[in-house]
Amino acid sequence: MTATGQLNPVVNVQVGSQISGMIQKLFVDFNSRVTAGQVIAQLDPATYRAALRQAEGELASARAALELARVKAGRAAELRAKDLIPQADDDQARADLHQAEAAVAIKEAAVQKARVDVDRCTIVAPIDGIVISRNVDVGQTVAASLSAPTLFVIANDLTKMQINANVAEADVGGIAVGQDVDFTVDAFPAQTFHGKVAQVRNAPITVQNVVTYDTIIEVGNPESKLKPGMTANVSIIVARRENALTVPNAALRFRPPDRLERGEPRGSTRPGAENGRDGARFNETPAGRPGGERVSTRMVYVLPAGQANGRPTPVQIKTGISDGISTELTEGLQEGERVVTGLRVSSAEPPSTTNPFRGTRRF
């Protein structure tokens, strides 16, 4: 079973900014290794520091107002105890005290927010890893009013990667977690890499009415040859046969133009044993075969032994699994028999070309 997919790091973190500002310093670049908590960029904090000082001044003013409100509330309580002021004045003094306390709490929160904004001017790495993308330069203004912009992309560990392969809905039924996977990349066409199926996600992906399912394949990358974003040509091994007798798929598709004159298939017990245009007839799973695998009866044409130009003879065979190029042969032929994969027609005379002005002429 084949598919294509993209190589990605297992853990891929996009580092952004929650505040707007100008990039003042950059401490890392592409392929830089970072640790969690390491400073990787610095935004200009001047505006946010000024806002912090303003918030601290407003907090000091609110605390002073709170002290005055406490004094007034205490004096009003004493006078009210001596019945020197009306109850309304005492109530107003206590209400002013509560309002002053609330104002102090609001200003304290404003100071905390201003401090958080100042701290956010320093961008730190959230995980250990390597920087695979840097999207900003020194002096560039970052605008985070609507969404957090991505400044860096950090991959946790490039020695362990995964392939996000898109498997067609017709093939997803044969995929199971733990199956072996072979794949190649264009950068190393002569080398075959290996992995295992880790997950088959249930969320369908529909593109132009074609439904596929995202299949996650775990891949080891100890030599760091594989890079993020590479396209992998994946072959998922759903079944395996050792020392199997095979027949080319072209032989299964071949049909001579005068097949009705070829006689009955060798091994056939009744006329018209083949079923369908391609001669495929599916039988029940025989004993000794893994469950769930179907064995089909197909038709091939065989040249008689010792005859270079003999007439092809139809033969019924039983086939098993296929890799798209060759198909397992379970019954019907012996090793070494010659099957027909194509027909080359030779003509004794060259083709003719018609000239509308001079009539028919051969070239």
C-alpha positions as CSV (number, residue, x, y, z in Angstrom):
1,M,0.0,0.0,0.0
2,T,1.5,3.3,-1.1
3,A,1.0,6.9,0.0
4,T,2.7,10.2,0.2
5,G,3.3,12.4,3.2
6,Q,5.4,15.1,4.8
7,L,8.1,14.7,7.4
8,N,7.5,16.7,10.5
9,P,9.1,16.9,14.0
10,V,7.1,15.1,16.7
11,V,7.0,18.3,18.8
12,N,6.9,21.5,16.8
13,V,6.3,24.7,18.8
14,Q,5.5,28.1,17.2
15,V,6.9,30.9,19.4
16,G,5.0,34.1,19.1
17,S,4.5,37.4,20.9
18,Q,1.4,38.5,22.9
19,I,2.3,42.2,22.7
20,S,3.2,44.6,19.9
21,G,6.6,46.3,19.5
22,M,9.8,46.6,17.6
23,I,12.4,43.8,17.6
24,Q,15.3,45.2,19.5
25,K,17.6,42.2,19.7
26,L,17.8,38.6,18.4
27,F,19.8,36.1,20.3
28,V,19.3,33.0,18.1
29,D,19.2,32.2,14.4
30,F,18.4,29.2,12.1
31,N,19.6,25.9,13.4
32,S,20.5,27.4,16.8
33,R,20.0,24.9,19.7
34,V,18.1,26.4,22.6
35,T,17.0,25.3,26.1
36,A,13.8,26.0,27.9
37,G,13.8,29.5,29.4
38,Q,16.6,30.8,27.2
39,V,16.1,34.3,26.0
40,I,15.8,34.2,22.2
41,A,14.6,37.7,21.3
42,Q,14.0,41.1,23.0
43,L,11.2,43.6,22.1
44,D,11.7,47.3,22.8
45,P,10.3,47.7,26.3
46,A,10.4,51.6,26.6
47,T,6.6,52.0,26.0
48,Y,5.7,49.3,28.5
49,R,8.1,50.5,31.1
50,A,6.6,54.0,30.9
51,A,3.1,52.4,31.3
52,L,4.4,50.5,34.4
53,R,5.7,53.7,36.0
54,Q,2.3,55.4,35.3
55,A,0.5,52.5,36.9
56,E,2.7,52.6,39.9
57,G,2.1,56.3,40.3
58,E,-1.7,55.8,40.1
59,L,-1.4,53.0,42.7
60,A,0.5,55.3,45.1
61,S,-2.3,58.0,44.6
62,A,-5.0,55.4,45.3
63,R,-3.2,54.3,48.5
64,A,-2.9,57.9,49.7
65,A,-6.7,58.3,49.1
66,L,-7.3,55.1,51.0
67,E,-5.4,56.4,54.0
68,L,-7.4,59.6,54.0
69,A,-10.6,57.6,53.7
70,R,-9.7,55.5,56.7
71,V,-9.0,58.6,58.8
72,K,-12.3,60.2,57.8
73,A,-14.2,56.9,58.5
74,G,-12.6,56.6,61.9
75,R,-13.4,60.2,62.8
76,A,-16.9,59.9,61.6
77,A,-17.4,56.7,63.7
78,E,-16.2,58.6,66.8
79,L,-18.5,61.5,66.2
80,R,-21.4,59.3,65.5
81,A,-20.8,57.5,68.7
82,K,-21.2,60.8,70.5
83,D,-24.2,61.6,68.4
84,L,-22.5,64.7,67.0
85,I,-23.1,63.9,63.3
86,P,-26.1,62.4,61.6
87,Q,-26.1,58.7,60.6
88,A,-25.9,59.7,56.9
89,D,-22.5,61.3,57.3
90,D,-21.1,58.2,59.0
91,D,-22.5,56.0,56.2
92,Q,-21.0,58.2,53.6
93,A,-17.6,58.0,55.3
94,R,-17.7,54.2,55.4
95,A,-18.8,54.1,51.7
96,D,-15.9,56.3,50.7
97,L,-13.5,54.0,52.6
98,H,-14.8,50.9,50.7
99,Q,-14.5,52.8,47.4
100,A,-10.9,53.8,48.2
101,E,-10.1,50.1,49.0
102,A,-11.6,49.0,45.7
103,A,-9.6,51.7,43.8
104,V,-6.4,50.4,45.4
105,A,-7.2,46.8,44.3
106,I,-7.8,48.1,40.7
107,K,-4.6,50.0,40.6
108,E,-2.6,47.0,42.0
109,A,-4.0,44.9,39.1
110,A,-3.0,47.5,36.6
111,V,0.5,47.5,38.0
112,Q,0.6,43.7,37.7
113,K,-0.6,43.9,34.1
114,A,2.0,46.5,33.2
115,R,4.7,44.3,34.7
116,V,3.5,41.3,32.7
117,D,3.7,43.4,29.6
118,V,7.3,44.4,30.4
119,D,8.2,40.8,31.0
120,R,6.6,39.8,27.7
121,C,9.0,42.0,25.9
122,T,11.6,39.3,26.6
123,I,10.9,36.2,24.4
124,V,12.1,32.9,25.8
125,A,12.2,29.4,24.4
126,P,9.4,27.3,25.8
127,I,11.2,23.9,25.2
128,D,14.6,22.4,24.5
129,G,15.2,22.0,20.8
130,I,16.5,23.6,17.6
131,V,15.3,26.7,15.8
132,I,14.1,25.6,12.4
133,S,12.5,28.9,11.4
134,R,13.1,32.6,12.2
135,N,10.4,34.9,10.7
136,V,11.6,38.3,12.1
137,D,14.7,40.6,11.9
138,V,16.1,43.3,14.1
139,G,14.1,46.5,13.7
140,Q,11.0,44.8,12.5
141,T,7.7,45.8,14.1
142,V,5.6,43.0,15.5
143,A,1.8,43.7,15.5
144,A,-0.1,41.5,17.9
145,S,-3.4,43.4,17.9
146,L,-5.5,40.7,16.2
147,S,-3.5,37.5,16.5
148,A,-0.1,36.5,17.9
149,P,2.5,36.6,15.1
150,T,4.9,33.6,14.8
151,L,8.5,34.7,15.5
152,F,10.3,31.3,15.7
153,V,9.5,27.7,15.1
154,I,11.3,25.3,17.4
155,A,11.5,21.6,17.0
156,N,12.0,19.6,20.1
157,D,14.1,16.7,18.8
158,L,14.9,16.1,15.2
159,T,16.3,12.6,15.9
160,K,12.7,11.5,16.2
161,M,10.3,12.5,13.5
162,Q,6.9,11.6,12.0
163,I,5.3,11.3,8.6
164,N,1.8,12.7,8.1
165,A,0.7,10.4,5.3
166,N,-2.6,10.8,3.5
167,V,-4.1,7.4,2.9
168,A,-7.1,6.9,0.6
169,E,-10.3,5.7,2.1
170,A,-10.1,2.6,-0.1
171,D,-6.8,1.6,1.6
172,V,-7.3,2.7,5.2
173,G,-9.1,-0.5,6.1
174,G,-5.8,-2.5,5.7
175,I,-3.8,-0.2,8.0
176,A,-3.2,-1.0,11.6
177,V,-1.0,0.4,14.4
178,G,2.4,-1.2,14.5
179,Q,2.7,-2.1,10.8
180,D,6.2,-1.7,9.3
181,V,6.7,1.1,6.8
182,D,9.4,1.7,4.1
183,F,9.8,5.1,2.5
184,T,12.1,7.1,0.4
185,V,12.8,10.8,0.0
186,D,14.0,12.7,-3.1
187,A,17.2,13.8,-1.3
188,F,18.4,10.2,-0.9
189,P,16.7,8.3,-3.7
190,A,19.0,5.2,-3.3
191,Q,18.3,4.8,0.4
192,T,15.3,3.3,2.0
193,F,14.2,4.4,5.5
194,H,12.0,2.6,7.9
195,G,9.3,3.5,10.4
196,K,6.1,2.2,12.0
197,V,2.5,3.2,11.9
198,A,1.7,5.0,15.2
199,Q,-1.8,6.3,14.7
200,V,-4.6,6.4,12.1
201,R,-6.7,9.5,12.8
202,N,-10.4,9.3,12.3
203,A,-10.8,12.8,11.1
204,P,-11.4,12.7,7.3
205,I,-9.7,15.1,4.9
206,T,-11.7,15.9,1.8
207,V,-10.0,17.6,-1.2
208,Q,-12.0,17.8,-4.4
209,N,-14.3,14.9,-3.3
210,V,-11.3,12.7,-2.5
211,V,-11.4,11.4,1.1
212,T,-8.1,10.6,2.8
213,Y,-7.1,9.9,6.4
214,D,-4.1,11.2,8.2
215,T,-1.8,8.3,9.2
216,I,1.0,9.1,11.6
217,I,4.2,7.1,11.0
218,E,7.0,7.2,13.6
219,V,10.5,7.6,12.1
220,G,13.9,7.4,13.7
221,N,16.5,10.0,12.4
222,P,19.7,9.3,14.4
223,E,21.9,10.7,11.6
224,S,19.8,13.8,11.0
225,K,19.6,13.1,7.3
226,L,15.9,13.7,7.2
227,K,14.8,17.4,7.2
228,P,11.4,18.8,8.2
229,G,9.1,19.3,5.2
230,M,10.6,16.6,3.0
231,T,8.1,14.6,0.9
232,A,8.1,10.9,1.7
233,N,7.0,8.2,-0.7
234,V,5.6,5.7,1.7
235,S,5.0,2.0,1.3
236,I,3.0,0.5,4.2
237,I,3.6,-3.3,4.5
238,V,0.2,-4.8,5.1
239,A,1.3,-8.4,4.2
240,R,4.6,-10.1,3.6
241,R,5.6,-13.3,1.7
242,E,9.0,-14.9,1.7
243,N,10.3,-16.7,-1.4
244,A,7.0,-16.2,-3.2
245,L,6.4,-17.2,-6.8
246,T,5.2,-14.0,-8.7
247,V,3.8,-13.1,-12.0
248,P,4.0,-9.6,-13.6
249,N,0.9,-7.5,-13.3
250,A,1.1,-6.8,-17.1
251,A,0.5,-10.5,-17.7
252,L,-2.8,-10.3,-15.7
253,R,-4.0,-7.4,-17.9
254,F,-3.0,-8.9,-21.2
255,R,-5.8,-10.1,-23.5
256,P,-5.2,-11.1,-27.2
257,P,-7.5,-9.5,-29.8
258,D,-8.9,-12.9,-30.9
259,R,-9.2,-14.5,-27.5
260,L,-12.3,-16.4,-28.5
261,E,-10.3,-18.5,-30.8
262,R,-7.7,-19.5,-28.2
263,G,-9.6,-22.4,-26.7
264,E,-10.6,-23.2,-23.2
265,P,-8.3,-22.1,-20.3
266,R,-5.9,-24.8,-19.1
267,G,-7.2,-26.1,-15.8
268,S,-10.8,-24.9,-16.4
269,T,-13.6,-27.2,-15.6
270,R,-16.3,-25.3,-17.5
271,P,-16.5,-22.8,-20.4
272,G,-16.4,-19.1,-19.4
273,A,-14.5,-19.8,-16.2
274,E,-13.3,-16.3,-16.1
275,N,-15.7,-13.8,-14.7
276,G,-15.6,-10.1,-15.6
277,R,-13.6,-8.0,-18.1
278,D,-10.2,-8.7,-16.4
279,G,-10.9,-12.3,-15.7
280,A,-11.0,-12.0,-11.9
281,R,-13.2,-14.2,-9.8
282,F,-12.9,-13.9,-6.0
283,N,-13.1,-17.1,-3.9
284,E,-13.3,-17.7,-0.3
285,T,-10.2,-17.6,1.9
286,P,-8.6,-21.0,1.7
287,A,-7.1,-22.9,4.7
288,G,-3.6,-21.9,5.7
289,R,-4.0,-18.3,4.5
290,P,-4.1,-15.4,6.9
291,G,-7.7,-14.3,7.7
292,G,-9.1,-11.4,5.7
293,E,-7.0,-12.0,2.6
294,R,-8.8,-12.9,-0.6
295,V,-7.5,-15.2,-3.3
296,S,-8.7,-14.4,-6.8
297,T,-8.8,-16.5,-9.9
298,R,-7.2,-14.7,-12.8
299,M,-6.5,-15.4,-16.5
300,V,-3.0,-15.3,-18.1
301,Y,-1.7,-16.5,-21.4
302,V,1.3,-18.8,-21.6
303,L,3.7,-19.6,-24.5
304,P,4.4,-23.3,-25.0
305,A,7.8,-24.5,-23.9
306,G,10.4,-24.5,-26.7
307,Q,8.3,-22.6,-29.1
308,A,9.4,-19.0,-29.8
309,N,6.4,-18.1,-32.0
310,G,3.8,-20.5,-30.6
311,R,0.1,-19.6,-30.0
312,P,-0.5,-18.3,-26.4
313,T,-2.6,-20.7,-24.3
314,P,-5.0,-19.3,-21.7
315,V,-4.4,-20.5,-18.1
316,Q,-6.4,-19.9,-15.0
317,I,-4.3,-19.1,-12.0
318,K,-4.9,-18.1,-8.4
319,T,-3.2,-15.0,-7.0
320,G,-2.5,-13.5,-3.6
321,I,-1.1,-10.2,-2.5
322,S,0.4,-7.7,-4.9
323,D,2.9,-4.8,-4.6
324,G,1.5,-3.0,-7.7
325,I,4.2,-4.4,-10.0
326,S,4.1,-8.2,-9.3
327,T,1.4,-10.4,-7.9
328,E,1.9,-13.5,-5.8
329,L,1.1,-16.7,-7.6
330,T,-0.4,-19.5,-5.5
331,E,-1.7,-22.0,-8.0
332,G,-1.8,-22.6,-11.8
333,L,1.8,-22.2,-13.0
334,Q,5.2,-23.5,-12.4
335,E,8.4,-21.5,-12.0
336,G,10.0,-20.8,-15.4
337,E,6.9,-20.9,-17.5
338,R,6.7,-18.0,-19.9
339,V,3.6,-15.7,-19.6
340,V,2.6,-13.1,-22.2
341,T,2.8,-9.5,-21.1
342,G,2.2,-7.8,-24.4
343,L,1.7,-8.2,-28.2
344,R,3.8,-6.6,-30.8
345,V,2.1,-6.4,-34.3
346,S,4.4,-6.0,-37.3
347,S,3.3,-4.9,-40.7
348,A,4.8,-5.9,-44.0
349,E,3.9,-2.6,-45.7
350,P,4.4,0.8,-44.3
351,P,1.4,3.0,-43.4
352,S,0.0,5.1,-46.2
353,T,-0.8,8.8,-46.1
354,T,-3.6,10.5,-48.1
355,N,-2.9,13.8,-49.9
356,P,-6.2,15.6,-50.6
357,F,-4.7,17.3,-53.7
358,R,-2.7,14.4,-55.3
359,G,-4.7,11.4,-54.4
360,T,-3.4,8.4,-52.4
361,R,0.3,8.0,-52.3
362,R,2.6,5.7,-50.3
363,F,5.7,7.1,-48.6
